[in-house]
Amino acid sequence: MKKIALLLAVLMFVFTGCAGNVKNDPSKPLAGTTIYVYNWGDYIAEDTIERFTKETGIKVIYETFDSNETMYAKYKSGAVNYDVLIPSDYMIEKLIAENELLPLNFDNIPNAKYIDESFRNLGYDPENKYSVPYFWGTLGILYNKKMVQEEVDSWDILWDSKYKGQIIMMDSVRDTFAVALKRLGYSLNSTDKAQVDEAVASLIEQAPLVQAYLMDQVKDKMIGEEAALAVIYSGEAVYTSEYNENLEYAVPKEGTNFFVDAMVIPKTCQNKEAAEAFINFMNDPQIAYNNTKYVGYSTPHTEARDMLDEEIKNNPAAYPPQEIIDKCEVFVDLGPEMTVYYNDKWNELKASLR
């Protein structure tokens, strides 16, 4: 019995001692802390969270969303006290306007120095106080060259009846309305209700041609050649082209959206220093490189981009020439009234699809 008791005492000492060592490790001052991170689906290299926890001792509860609107609704519900969100530009602008974000302490984020100057002080965060850019890209059309012989240079092709049942649209109000608005020659930030109504009418007219409204699932559909054309983000196009050489990406001549997704800390944050440690870790050159290589989206991180293969750096889908960027618009927050109007019209469109 004494031997058993002694053995148990030794084991208790070992386990409690080890736990104490982790928590008291001076190289891991935040060990034992837990943060909640809310990010887009398929938007991080598979081992990143594990590596962060191993390096810092900070545990991460990681969740994903498929649209800015889904993210916003879940965040505002108060169901989870998130420490880090990764929304897009216009949603960051909205969150700032609603006083939902905390200013960042850049002393805790020294790796932010690697963000290219062209991605600093952008319109959604003009004082560069609340966000650190993560990825950027454009919205365009992914098409299968075996199924589509003509040049894909206009949003009009998504209304071509010859592709009935072979078209995938995005299950996202701002992105889908952007397609219709730009096709009609309007701004994708239109606050003219008549223009929005016209765009919705055109989408309802298009509906019989559409196979599905999807988000993350579009990648597998296009890789598997289950559709000919899909509205997609440029990073998804880069990813899919690696798995199917018949896939090509085009930015229509009418113009499109240029977006930036960035890391922010909401006011629900319970562990701000740990959240800033996460943002700093994500901007470590090797981690940033791993993420952009894995995900396929374009990086604003200078060191990570320099580490990419020339083939990727010269890929116009990933890093488009200036003439493409010049045709793009950045989404802005529409304000409460028009946001409600867009959402109501979105519900009208979705009801017509049933």
Disulfide bonds with the S-S distance in Angstrom:
none
